[in-house]
Amino acid sequence: MSSICLTREELVELTGKKYKSCQVRVLAEMGIPYRVRPDGTPVVLRSDLFGDSAMEESAPEPDFSSLTDESEAA
């Protein structure tokens, strides 16, 4: 899950539709937030669908253990 929005394939799977006008209709009926690009294709952000935790999975916490001074640990 590295992208910020659903892929075309995921939109087809989610809506059961392959035409953008039908996808928009189904997303609206399902109450799923979406935006429409200038070309008419719907965009569903992962954070809108799965919450903020969807983005946290792709961004692991950095490991700062090598930055600590060993003399401070004693």
N, C-alpha and C positions, 0 to 999 in steps of 0.2 A: 504494500500500500504506500507507494512513494509519491504518487501524484496528489495534488491538492483537490482535484475534482474527479468525478467518476469518468471512466473511459466510455467510448461509444458502445462497446460490448456490454459494459456493466449497465448502461442506460437501457439497452435492449432487454437485458435480463430482468432489470427492475420493473420496467413498464410492460414488457411483453409486446412492445411495438417497435418497428424499425423506422417508421417515418417520423420526422421531427415534430410535425403538427400533432400527431397522435400521442407522442411522448409527452408533449407539453400538456395536453388534455388530461392524460392519466396522472401525471405528477400533480396537477391542480386538484383532481378528484381525490388523490391520496393525501393531500395536505402536505406534500413534501416541498420545502422551499427550493426555488430554482430561479435562475436568471436566463435570459435569452440573448444569445450573441447576435451581432448584426446579420449574420447569415440565417438566423432562425433556429439554430440548434440550441437545445436547452443545456444548461450547465448546472450540475448539482455538486455543491461543495461537500467534501467528505465530512467536514466539521458540522455541517447542517444536518447530515444524515446520521452520523455516528456520535456526534458530540465532540468535545475537545480532545477526548482520549484517542481519537483516530489519528490525530497528528502526533501525539506523544509517542506512539509506537514507532514511528519512523525517525524520531529524533532522540536517540539514547543520551542519557546523562554523561557528560565528560568525566573522565577519571583524572582527578587532581592529586592522586596519592603521590605521584612522583615529584610534586612541587613542595611537599612538606619537608621541613628541615628535620632530619633524624635526631638532632640533639634536643629538639623541643619535645620529642616523644618520651624522653627519659626523665 
